[in-house]
Amino acid sequence: MKECSESGNVKFCCARAKNVQHFDDQCSQITLLEKKGGVSANVNALLVVDATGFARQFVKHEKTFNPGYQNTYGARFRVEDLGPYQEDRMVLMDYCEEHLY
């Protein structure tokens, strides 16, 4: 990431995506909401990765999906059988950003 930042071709910012518009003949346009002061900005991207998880905020689906609720606070798990997974490769991540905005 340091190389990307130093190249001048990549800009890093602390913001959350508010809207994404996709076009057939040009880059996708993402509307960002900046953390400081709630300022909106638009950026263009060739690749957009939706990491909203169960929220499914930007991906359109044909079927309704209700995963229910998921929460874990400081939990530790002891797993007897890891199946095909390696112990040092397992991660439980439930990211929440409400405290940032």
Biopython code that builds the backbone (N, CA, C, O; Angstrom):
import numpy as np
from Bio.PDB.StructureBuilder import StructureBuilder

atoms = [
    (1, "MET", "N", (0.812, -1.168, 0.000)),
    (1, "MET", "CA", (0.000, 0.000, 0.000)),
    (1, "MET", "C", (0.869, 1.251, 0.000)),
    (1, "MET", "O", (0.488, 2.286, -0.545)),
    (2, "LYS", "N", (2.028, 1.143, 0.610)),
    (2, "LYS", "CA", (2.929, 2.295, 0.634)),
    (2, "LYS", "C", (3.340, 2.680, -0.784)),
    (2, "LYS", "O", (3.371, 3.861, -1.129)),
    (3, "GLU", "N", (3.658, 1.668, -1.607)),
    (3, "GLU", "CA", (4.043, 1.930, -2.995)),
    (3, "GLU", "C", (2.899, 2.572, -3.773)),
    (3, "GLU", "O", (3.117, 3.493, -4.560)),
    (4, "CYS", "N", (1.690, 2.089, -3.554)),
    (4, "CYS", "CA", (0.525, 2.669, -4.228)),
    (4, "CYS", "C", (0.355, 4.128, -3.844)),
    (4, "CYS", "O", (0.124, 4.981, -4.701)),
    (5, "SER", "N", (0.470, 4.409, -2.557)),
    (5, "SER", "CA", (0.299, 5.771, -2.071)),
    (5, "SER", "C", (1.384, 6.696, -2.616)),
    (5, "SER", "O", (1.099, 7.824, -3.019)),
    (6, "GLU", "N", (2.628, 6.220, -2.627)),
    (6, "GLU", "CA", (3.745, 7.036, -3.100)),
    (6, "GLU", "C", (3.714, 7.257, -4.608)),
    (6, "GLU", "O", (4.297, 8.225, -5.097)),
    (7, "SER", "N", (3.041, 6.374, -5.358)),
    (7, "SER", "CA", (2.993, 6.516, -6.810)),
    (7, "SER", "C", (2.159, 7.717, -7.248)),
    (7, "SER", "O", (2.336, 8.231, -8.352)),
    (8, "GLY", "N", (1.252, 8.161, -6.382)),
    (8, "GLY", "CA", (0.374, 9.268, -6.746)),
    (8, "GLY", "C", (-0.845, 8.818, -7.534)),
    (8, "GLY", "O", (-1.714, 9.634, -7.844)),
    (9, "ASN", "N", (-0.925, 7.531, -7.863)),
    (9, "ASN", "CA", (-2.052, 7.013, -8.637)),
    (9, "ASN", "C", (-3.184, 6.494, -7.767)),
    (9, "ASN", "O", (-4.277, 6.222, -8.265)),
    (10, "VAL", "N", (-2.931, 6.353, -6.462)),
    (10, "VAL", "CA", (-3.924, 5.797, -5.541)),
    (10, "VAL", "C", (-4.080, 6.759, -4.378)),
    (10, "VAL", "O", (-3.099, 7.258, -3.828)),
    (11, "LYS", "N", (-5.340, 7.014, -4.010)),
    (11, "LYS", "CA", (-5.619, 7.882, -2.864)),
    (11, "LYS", "C", (-6.348, 7.066, -1.807)),
    (11, "LYS", "O", (-7.326, 6.381, -2.106)),
    (12, "PHE", "N", (-5.869, 7.142, -0.574)),
    (12, "PHE", "CA", (-6.516, 6.475, 0.532)),
    (12, "PHE", "C", (-7.296, 7.509, 1.331)),
    (12, "PHE", "O", (-6.832, 8.632, 1.526)),
    (13, "CYS", "N", (-8.470, 7.131, 1.786)),
    (13, "CYS", "CA", (-9.257, 8.046, 2.597)),
    (13, "CYS", "C", (-10.102, 7.243, 3.578)),
    (13, "CYS", "O", (-10.328, 6.048, 3.386)),
    (14, "CYS", "N", (-10.557, 7.898, 4.611)),
    (14, "CYS", "CA", (-11.453, 7.273, 5.581)),
    (14, "CYS", "C", (-12.862, 7.734, 5.236)),
    (14, "CYS", "O", (-13.264, 8.846, 5.576)),
    (15, "ALA", "N", (-13.598, 6.873, 4.564)),
    (15, "ALA", "CA", (-14.943, 7.235, 4.118)),
    (15, "ALA", "C", (-15.785, 5.981, 3.998)),
    (15, "ALA", "O", (-15.265, 4.866, 4.032)),
    (16, "ARG", "N", (-17.071, 6.167, 3.858)),
    (16, "ARG", "CA", (-17.957, 5.031, 3.662)),
    (16, "ARG", "C", (-18.736, 5.257, 2.384)),
    (16, "ARG", "O", (-19.158, 6.374, 2.083)),
    (17, "ALA", "N", (-18.920, 4.189, 1.642)),
    (17, "ALA", "CA", (-19.659, 4.276, 0.382)),
    (17, "ALA", "C", (-21.136, 4.480, 0.674)),
    (17, "ALA", "O", (-21.734, 3.738, 1.453)),
    (18, "LYS", "N", (-21.710, 5.481, 0.051)),
    (18, "LYS", "CA", (-23.127, 5.788, 0.247)),
    (18, "LYS", "C", (-23.965, 5.261, -0.917)),
    (18, "LYS", "O", (-25.118, 4.868, -0.741)),
    (19, "ASN", "N", (-23.367, 5.259, -2.107)),
    (19, "ASN", "CA", (-24.075, 4.815, -3.302)),
    (19, "ASN", "C", (-23.065, 4.341, -4.342)),
    (19, "ASN", "O", (-21.937, 4.832, -4.393)),
    (20, "VAL", "N", (-23.477, 3.384, -5.168)),
    (20, "VAL", "CA", (-22.643, 2.894, -6.269)),
    (20, "VAL", "C", (-23.499, 2.844, -7.524)),
    (20, "VAL", "O", (-24.598, 2.290, -7.518)),
    (21, "GLN", "N", (-22.984, 3.425, -8.598)),
    (21, "GLN", "CA", (-23.662, 3.362, -9.892)),
    (21, "GLN", "C", (-22.739, 2.670, -10.879)),
    (21, "GLN", "O", (-21.575, 3.045, -11.024)),
    (22, "HIS", "N", (-23.266, 1.656, -11.560)),
    (22, "HIS", "CA", (-22.487, 0.928, -12.557)),
    (22, "HIS", "C", (-22.950, 1.325, -13.954)),
    (22, "HIS", "O", (-24.137, 1.551, -14.189)),
    (23, "PHE", "N", (-22.004, 1.405, -14.865)),
    (23, "PHE", "CA", (-22.290, 1.763, -16.257)),
    (23, "PHE", "C", (-21.658, 0.734, -17.170)),
    (23, "PHE", "O", (-20.614, 0.169, -16.842)),
    (24, "ASP", "N", (-22.274, 0.484, -18.307)),
    (24, "ASP", "CA", (-21.749, -0.491, -19.266)),
    (24, "ASP", "C", (-20.523, 0.011, -20.007)),
    (24, "ASP", "O", (-19.653, -0.783, -20.363)),
    (25, "ASP", "N", (-20.435, 1.307, -20.246)),
    (25, "ASP", "CA", (-19.383, 1.840, -21.124)),
    (25, "ASP", "C", (-18.372, 2.740, -20.422)),
    (25, "ASP", "O", (-17.566, 3.393, -21.085)),
    (26, "GLN", "N", (-18.403, 2.783, -19.087)),
    (26, "GLN", "CA", (-17.442, 3.606, -18.353)),
    (26, "GLN", "C", (-17.275, 3.079, -16.937)),
    (26, "GLN", "O", (-17.934, 2.119, -16.539)),
    (27, "CYS", "N", (-16.392, 3.712, -16.183)),
    (27, "CYS", "CA", (-16.120, 3.288, -14.799)),
    (27, "CYS", "C", (-17.364, 3.404, -13.930)),
    (27, "CYS", "O", (-18.258, 4.201, -14.212)),
    (28, "SER", "N", (-17.412, 2.613, -12.887)),
    (28, "SER", "CA", (-18.462, 2.752, -11.882)),
    (28, "SER", "C", (-18.192, 4.009, -11.080)),
    (28, "SER", "O", (-17.042, 4.419, -10.925)),
    (29, "GLN", "N", (-19.249, 4.620, -10.572)),
    (29, "GLN", "CA", (-19.103, 5.829, -9.772)),
    (29, "GLN", "C", (-19.589, 5.539, -8.356)),
    (29, "GLN", "O", (-20.706, 5.066, -8.153)),
    (30, "ILE", "N", (-18.727, 5.832, -7.379)),
    (30, "ILE", "CA", (-19.037, 5.593, -5.986)),
    (30, "ILE", "C", (-19.161, 6.939, -5.285)),
    (30, "ILE", "O", (-18.274, 7.786, -5.388)),
    (31, "THR", "N", (-20.264, 7.130, -4.573)),
    (31, "THR", "CA", (-20.442, 8.329, -3.763)),
    (31, "THR", "C", (-19.977, 7.991, -2.355)),
    (31, "THR", "O", (-20.504, 7.080, -1.717)),
    (32, "LEU", "N", (-18.983, 8.736, -1.875)),
    (32, "LEU", "CA", (-18.404, 8.507, -0.561)),
    (32, "LEU", "C", (-18.889, 9.549, 0.425)),
    (32, "LEU", "O", (-19.102, 10.707, 0.067)),
    (33, "LEU", "N", (-19.062, 9.132, 1.665)),
    (33, "LEU", "CA", (-19.391, 10.035, 2.748)),
    (33, "LEU", "C", (-18.170, 10.085, 3.651)),
    (33, "LEU", "O", (-17.860, 9.112, 4.340)),
    (34, "GLU", "N", (-17.478, 11.213, 3.648)),
    (34, "GLU", "CA", (-16.261, 11.372, 4.439)),
    (34, "GLU", "C", (-16.593, 11.395, 5.921)),
    (34, "GLU", "O", (-17.645, 11.891, 6.321)),
    (35, "LYS", "N", (-15.708, 10.865, 6.720)),
    (35, "LYS", "CA", (-15.912, 10.805, 8.173)),
    (35, "LYS", "C", (-15.970, 12.205, 8.774)),
    (35, "LYS", "O", (-16.820, 12.485, 9.618)),
    (36, "LYS", "N", (-15.091, 13.060, 8.352)),
    (36, "LYS", "CA", (-14.998, 14.405, 8.931)),
    (36, "LYS", "C", (-16.045, 15.324, 8.307)),
    (36, "LYS", "O", (-15.921, 15.700, 7.141)),
    (37, "GLY", "N", (-17.042, 15.679, 9.048)),
    (37, "GLY", "CA", (-18.022, 16.657, 8.590)),
    (37, "GLY", "C", (-19.071, 16.120, 7.640)),
    (37, "GLY", "O", (-19.940, 16.880, 7.213)),
    (38, "GLY", "N", (-19.029, 14.855, 7.292)),
    (38, "GLY", "CA", (-20.050, 14.289, 6.422)),
    (38, "GLY", "C", (-20.024, 14.807, 5.003)),
    (38, "GLY", "O", (-21.072, 14.869, 4.360)),
    (39, "VAL", "N", (-18.871, 15.180, 4.492)),
    (39, "VAL", "CA", (-18.743, 15.709, 3.138)),
    (39, "VAL", "C", (-18.836, 14.573, 2.132)),
    (39, "VAL", "O", (-18.223, 13.521, 2.312)),
    (40, "SER", "N", (-19.603, 14.789, 1.079)),
    (40, "SER", "CA", (-19.730, 13.773, 0.030)),
    (40, "SER", "C", (-18.723, 14.033, -1.079)),
    (40, "SER", "O", (-18.396, 15.180, -1.382)),
    (41, "ALA", "N", (-18.239, 12.957, -1.679)),
    (41, "ALA", "CA", (-17.327, 13.051, -2.819)),
    (41, "ALA", "C", (-17.612, 11.873, -3.740)),
    (41, "ALA", "O", (-18.050, 10.818, -3.283)),
    (42, "ASN", "N", (-17.368, 12.046, -5.020)),
    (42, "ASN", "CA", (-17.540, 10.971, -5.991)),
    (42, "ASN", "C", (-16.182, 10.506, -6.484)),
    (42, "ASN", "O", (-15.303, 11.321, -6.764)),
    (43, "VAL", "N", (-16.011, 9.193, -6.590)),
    (43, "VAL", "CA", (-14.800, 8.622, -7.155)),
    (43, "VAL", "C", (-15.207, 7.597, -8.208)),
    (43, "VAL", "O", (-16.301, 7.035, -8.149)),
    (44, "ASN", "N", (-14.331, 7.361, -9.161)),
    (44, "ASN", "CA", (-14.570, 6.376, -10.210)),
    (44, "ASN", "C", (-13.696, 5.163, -9.970)),
    (44, "ASN", "O", (-12.586, 5.279, -9.450)),
    (45, "ALA", "N", (-14.202, 3.988, -10.353)),
    (45, "ALA", "CA", (-13.437, 2.766, -10.128)),
    (45, "ALA", "C", (-13.714, 1.753, -11.233)),
    (45, "ALA", "O", (-14.838, 1.638, -11.721)),
    (46, "LEU", "N", (-12.674, 1.023, -11.617)),
    (46, "LEU", "CA", (-12.837, -0.077, -12.564)),
    (46, "LEU", "C", (-13.322, -1.329, -11.857)),
    (46, "LEU", "O", (-14.025, -2.149, -12.448)),
    (47, "LEU", "N", (-12.943, -1.481, -10.579)),
    (47, "LEU", "CA", (-13.329, -2.644, -9.794)),
    (47, "LEU", "C", (-13.925, -2.169, -8.482)),
    (47, "LEU", "O", (-13.307, -1.386, -7.761)),
    (48, "VAL", "N", (-15.126, -2.642, -8.170)),
    (48, "VAL", "CA", (-15.789, -2.302, -6.910)),
    (48, "VAL", "C", (-16.015, -3.603, -6.146)),
    (48, "VAL", "O", (-16.611, -4.543, -6.672)),
    (49, "VAL", "N", (-15.540, -3.653, -4.915)),
    (49, "VAL", "CA", (-15.725, -4.828, -4.065)),
    (49, "VAL", "C", (-16.718, -4.452, -2.974)),
    (49, "VAL", "O", (-16.463, -3.547, -2.179)),
    (50, "ASP", "N", (-17.841, -5.143, -2.937)),
    (50, "ASP", "CA", (-18.864, -4.891, -1.927)),
    (50, "ASP", "C", (-18.562, -5.749, -0.707)),
    (50, "ASP", "O", (-18.680, -6.974, -0.756)),
    (51, "ALA", "N", (-18.175, -5.107, 0.377)),
    (51, "ALA", "CA", (-17.856, -5.824, 1.609)),
    (51, "ALA", "C", (-18.873, -5.506, 2.698)),
    (51, "ALA", "O", (-18.528, -5.462, 3.879)),
    (52, "THR", "N", (-20.125, -5.285, 2.304)),
    (52, "THR", "CA", (-21.157, -4.937, 3.275)),
    (52, "THR", "C", (-21.725, -6.159, 3.972)),
    (52, "THR", "O", (-22.594, -6.027, 4.834)),
    (53, "GLY", "N", (-21.249, -7.347, 3.616)),
    (53, "GLY", "CA", (-21.680, -8.565, 4.298)),
    (53, "GLY", "C", (-23.150, -8.846, 4.115)),
    (53, "GLY", "O", (-23.686, -8.740, 3.012)),
    (54, "PHE", "N", (-23.806, -9.211, 5.219)),
    (54, "PHE", "CA", (-25.225, -9.552, 5.153)),
    (54, "PHE", "C", (-26.092, -8.359, 4.788)),
    (54, "PHE", "O", (-27.239, -8.538, 4.378)),
    (55, "ALA", "N", (-25.570, -7.146, 4.926)),
    (55, "ALA", "CA", (-26.365, -5.958, 4.611)),
    (55, "ALA", "C", (-26.744, -5.924, 3.132)),
    (55, "ALA", "O", (-27.792, -5.390, 2.767)),
    (56, "ARG", "N", (-25.895, -6.493, 2.289)),
    (56, "ARG", "CA", (-26.144, -6.515, 0.848)),
    (56, "ARG", "C", (-26.593, -5.150, 0.336)),
    (56, "ARG", "O", (-27.598, -5.032, -0.365)),
    (57, "GLN", "N", (-25.851, -4.154, 0.690)),
    (57, "GLN", "CA", (-26.249, -2.788, 0.398)),
    (57, "GLN", "C", (-26.152, -2.424, -1.082)),
    (57, "GLN", "O", (-26.978, -1.656, -1.577)),
    (58, "PHE", "N", (-25.169, -2.953, -1.791)),
    (58, "PHE", "CA", (-24.947, -2.507, -3.156)),
    (58, "PHE", "C", (-25.161, -3.576, -4.218)),
    (58, "PHE", "O", (-25.229, -3.254, -5.404)),
    (59, "VAL", "N", (-25.268, -4.820, -3.826)),
    (59, "VAL", "CA", (-25.445, -5.902, -4.792)),
    (59, "VAL", "C", (-26.930, -6.216, -4.914)),
    (59, "VAL", "O", (-27.620, -6.396, -3.911)),
    (60, "LYS", "N", (-27.415, -6.282, -6.150)),
    (60, "LYS", "CA", (-28.826, -6.600, -6.392)),
    (60, "LYS", "C", (-28.970, -8.116, -6.526)),
    (60, "LYS", "O", (-28.198, -8.760, -7.236)),
    (61, "HIS", "N", (-29.964, -8.677, -5.839)),
    (61, "HIS", "CA", (-30.214, -10.112, -5.871)),
    (61, "HIS", "C", (-31.650, -10.374, -6.293)),
    (61, "HIS", "O", (-32.541, -9.561, -6.044)),
    (62, "GLU", "N", (-31.863, -11.503, -6.928)),
    (62, "GLU", "CA", (-33.205, -11.853, -7.387)),
    (62, "GLU", "C", (-34.099, -12.318, -6.242)),
    (62, "GLU", "O", (-35.306, -12.079, -6.264)),
    (63, "LYS", "N", (-33.525, -12.973, -5.252)),
    (63, "LYS", "CA", (-34.309, -13.530, -4.155)),
    (63, "LYS", "C", (-34.110, -12.712, -2.881)),
    (63, "LYS", "O", (-33.041, -12.148, -2.649)),
    (64, "THR", "N", (-35.158, -12.660, -2.063)),
    (64, "THR", "CA", (-35.070, -12.017, -0.762)),
    (64, "THR", "C", (-34.216, -12.883, 0.158)),
    (64, "THR", "O", (-34.325, -14.110, 0.151)),
    (65, "PHE", "N", (-33.373, -12.237, 0.942)),
    (65, "PHE", "CA", (-32.480, -12.964, 1.830)),
    (65, "PHE", "C", (-32.519, -12.310, 3.204)),
    (65, "PHE", "O", (-32.213, -11.125, 3.331)),
    (66, "ASN", "N", (-32.887, -13.058, 4.225)),
    (66, "ASN", "CA", (-32.912, -12.552, 5.589)),
    (66, "ASN", "C", (-32.062, -13.468, 6.458)),
    (66, "ASN", "O", (-32.529, -14.524, 6.885)),
    (67, "PRO", "N", (-30.815, -13.077, 6.724)),
    (67, "PRO", "CA", (-29.927, -13.941, 7.500)),
    (67, "PRO", "C", (-30.184, -13.894, 9.001)),
    (67, "PRO", "O", (-29.550, -14.632, 9.754)),
    (68, "GLY", "N", (-31.098, -13.046, 9.448)),
    (68, "GLY", "CA", (-31.324, -12.897, 10.886)),
    (68, "GLY", "C", (-30.297, -11.937, 11.463)),
    (68, "GLY", "O", (-29.942, -10.944, 10.829)),
    (69, "TYR", "N", (-29.825, -12.232, 12.653)),
    (69, "TYR", "CA", (-28.852, -11.368, 13.309)),
    (69, "TYR", "C", (-27.642, -12.178, 13.736)),
    (69, "TYR", "O", (-27.733, -13.376, 14.003)),
    (70, "GLN", "N", (-26.525, -11.507, 13.792)),
    (70, "GLN", "CA", (-25.287, -12.161, 14.185)),
    (70, "GLN", "C", (-24.535, -11.214, 15.103)),
    (70, "GLN", "O", (-24.333, -10.049, 14.762)),
    (71, "ASN", "N", (-24.122, -11.698, 16.258)),
    (71, "ASN", "CA", (-23.259, -10.873, 17.091)),
    (71, "ASN", "C", (-22.381, -11.745, 17.967)),
    (71, "ASN", "O", (-22.775, -12.832, 18.392)),
    (72, "THR", "N", (-21.198, -11.251, 18.224)),
    (72, "THR", "CA", (-20.249, -11.912, 19.098)),
    (72, "THR", "C", (-19.399, -10.819, 19.723)),
    (72, "THR", "O", (-18.854, -9.973, 19.015)),
    (73, "TYR", "N", (-19.284, -10.830, 21.026)),
    (73, "TYR", "CA", (-18.479, -9.833, 21.711)),
    (73, "TYR", "C", (-17.414, -10.535, 22.537)),
    (73, "TYR", "O", (-17.724, -11.127, 23.571)),
    (74, "GLY", "N", (-16.188, -10.479, 22.102)),
    (74, "GLY", "CA", (-15.069, -11.043, 22.845)),
    (74, "GLY", "C", (-15.178, -12.538, 23.098)),
    (74, "GLY", "O", (-14.682, -13.034, 24.110)),
    (75, "ALA", "N", (-15.800, -13.237, 22.217)),
    (75, "ALA", "CA", (-15.983, -14.681, 22.407)),
    (75, "ALA", "C", (-14.744, -15.446, 21.959)),
    (75, "ALA", "O", (-14.069, -15.054, 21.007)),
    (76, "ARG", "N", (-14.455, -16.535, 22.655)),
    (76, "ARG", "CA", (-13.391, -17.450, 22.256)),
    (76, "ARG", "C", (-14.035, -18.799, 22.030)),
    (76, "ARG", "O", (-14.911, -19.217, 22.788)),
    (77, "PHE", "N", (-13.599, -19.476, 20.987)),
    (77, "PHE", "CA", (-14.204, -20.748, 20.624)),
    (77, "PHE", "C", (-13.170, -21.856, 20.675)),
    (77, "PHE", "O", (-12.023, -21.664, 20.270)),
    (78, "ARG", "N", (-13.570, -23.003, 21.167)),
    (78, "ARG", "CA", (-12.732, -24.195, 21.112)),
    (78, "ARG", "C", (-13.387, -25.125, 20.105)),
    (78, "ARG", "O", (-14.519, -25.568, 20.299)),
    (79, "VAL", "N", (-12.673, -25.415, 19.033)),
    (79, "VAL", "CA", (-13.221, -26.232, 17.954)),
    (79, "VAL", "C", (-12.504, -27.574, 17.951)),
    (79, "VAL", "O", (-11.278, -27.629, 17.856)),
    (80, "GLU", "N", (-13.256, -28.640, 18.053)),
    (80, "GLU", "CA", (-12.686, -29.992, 18.100)),
    (80, "GLU", "C", (-12.200, -30.447, 16.725)),
    (80, "GLU", "O", (-11.081, -30.941, 16.587)),
    (81, "ASP", "N", (-13.042, -30.277, 15.718)),
    (81, "ASP", "CA", (-12.718, -30.765, 14.374)),
    (81, "ASP", "C", (-12.724, -29.592, 13.405)),
    (81, "ASP", "O", (-13.776, -29.011, 13.136)),
    (82, "LEU", "N", (-11.561, -29.243, 12.883)),
    (82, "LEU", "CA", (-11.445, -28.118, 11.968)),
    (82, "LEU", "C", (-11.794, -28.488, 10.527)),
    (82, "LEU", "O", (-11.836, -27.624, 9.651)),
    (83, "GLY", "N", (-12.038, -29.752, 10.291)),
    (83, "GLY", "CA", (-12.341, -30.171, 8.923)),
    (83, "GLY", "C", (-11.149, -29.904, 8.021)),
    (83, "GLY", "O", (-10.016, -30.213, 8.390)),
    (84, "PRO", "N", (-11.384, -29.331, 6.836)),
    (84, "PRO", "CA", (-10.285, -29.096, 5.892)),
    (84, "PRO", "C", (-9.479, -27.818, 6.184)),
    (84, "PRO", "O", (-8.572, -27.472, 5.426)),
    (85, "TYR", "N", (-9.810, -27.114, 7.285)),
    (85, "TYR", "CA", (-9.168, -25.828, 7.554)),
    (85, "TYR", "C", (-7.985, -25.956, 8.501)),
    (85, "TYR", "O", (-7.970, -26.803, 9.394)),
    (86, "GLN", "N", (-6.993, -25.096, 8.288)),
    (86, "GLN", "CA", (-5.826, -25.074, 9.154)),
    (86, "GLN", "C", (-6.089, -24.147, 10.337)),
    (86, "GLN", "O", (-6.734, -23.109, 10.191)),
    (87, "GLU", "N", (-5.586, -24.528, 11.502)),
    (87, "GLU", "CA", (-5.854, -23.767, 12.716)),
    (87, "GLU", "C", (-5.395, -22.308, 12.610)),
    (87, "GLU", "O", (-6.090, -21.406, 13.078)),
    (88, "ASP", "N", (-4.243, -22.077, 12.005)),
    (88, "ASP", "CA", (-3.740, -20.713, 11.924)),
    (88, "ASP", "C", (-4.358, -19.906, 10.783)),
    (88, "ASP", "O", (-3.924, -18.784, 10.523)),
    (89, "ARG", "N", (-5.347, -20.448, 10.108)),
    (89, "ARG", "CA", (-6.001, -19.758, 8.993)),
    (89, "ARG", "C", (-7.451, -19.392, 9.293)),
    (89, "ARG", "O", (-8.129, -18.828, 8.435)),
    (90, "MET", "N", (-7.934, -19.699, 10.482)),
    (90, "MET", "CA", (-9.336, -19.439, 10.815)),
    (90, "MET", "C", (-9.487, -18.047, 11.421)),
    (90, "MET", "O", (-8.718, -17.658, 12.299)),
    (91, "VAL", "N", (-10.485, -17.300, 10.945)),
    (91, "VAL", "CA", (-10.760, -15.967, 11.453)),
    (91, "VAL", "C", (-12.274, -15.782, 11.538)),
    (91, "VAL", "O", (-13.000, -16.100, 10.596)),
    (92, "LEU", "N", (-12.737, -15.271, 12.660)),
    (92, "LEU", "CA", (-14.126, -14.868, 12.788)),
    (92, "LEU", "C", (-14.116, -13.357, 12.818)),
    (92, "LEU", "O", (-13.522, -12.752, 13.710)),
    (93, "MET", "N", (-14.766, -12.750, 11.853)),
    (93, "MET", "CA", (-14.756, -11.301, 11.780)),
    (93, "MET", "C", (-16.173, -10.806, 11.578)),
    (93, "MET", "O", (-16.837, -11.180, 10.611)),
    (94, "ASP", "N", (-16.626, -9.982, 12.472)),
    (94, "ASP", "CA", (-17.945, -9.377, 12.384)),
    (94, "ASP", "C", (-17.727, -7.886, 12.547)),
    (94, "ASP", "O", (-17.756, -7.372, 13.666)),
    (95, "TYR", "N", (-17.511, -7.198, 11.460)),
    (95, "TYR", "CA", (-17.129, -5.795, 11.492)),
    (95, "TYR", "C", (-18.351, -4.895, 11.558)),
    (95, "TYR", "O", (-19.314, -5.083, 10.814)),
    (96, "CYS", "N", (-18.307, -3.942, 12.429)),
    (96, "CYS", "CA", (-19.390, -2.967, 12.581)),
    (96, "CYS", "C", (-18.757, -1.592, 12.530)),
    (96, "CYS", "O", (-17.709, -1.374, 13.138)),
    (97, "GLU", "N", (-19.376, -0.651, 11.811)),
    (97, "GLU", "CA", (-18.779, 0.673, 11.657)),
    (97, "GLU", "C", (-19.659, 1.788, 12.203)),
    (97, "GLU", "O", (-19.329, 2.961, 12.027)),
    (98, "GLU", "N", (-20.766, 1.461, 12.858)),
    (98, "GLU", "CA", (-21.665, 2.500, 13.341)),
    (98, "GLU", "C", (-20.980, 3.499, 14.273)),
    (98, "GLU", "O", (-21.361, 4.669, 14.318)),
    (99, "HIS", "N", (-19.981, 3.044, 15.007)),
    (99, "HIS", "CA", (-19.294, 3.937, 15.947)),
    (99, "HIS", "C", (-18.421, 4.975, 15.243)),
    (99, "HIS", "O", (-17.964, 5.926, 15.877)),
    (100, "LEU", "N", (-18.183, 4.802, 13.932)),
    (100, "LEU", "CA", (-17.326, 5.727, 13.193)),
    (100, "LEU", "C", (-18.092, 6.933, 12.638)),
    (100, "LEU", "O", (-17.488, 7.970, 12.365)),
    (101, "TYR", "N", (-19.404, 6.809, 12.469)),
    (101, "TYR", "CA", (-20.166, 7.859, 11.793)),
    (101, "TYR", "C", (-21.318, 8.345, 12.628)),
    (101, "TYR", "O", (-22.060, 9.229, 12.202)),
]
sb = StructureBuilder()
sb.init_structure("model")
sb.init_model(0)
sb.init_chain("A")
sb.init_seg("    ")
for serial, (resi, resn, name, xyz) in enumerate(atoms, 1):
    if name == "N":
        sb.init_residue(resn, " ", resi, " ")
    sb.init_atom(name, np.array(xyz, "f"), 0.0, 1.0, " ", f" {name:<3s}", serial, name[0])
structure = sb.get_structure()
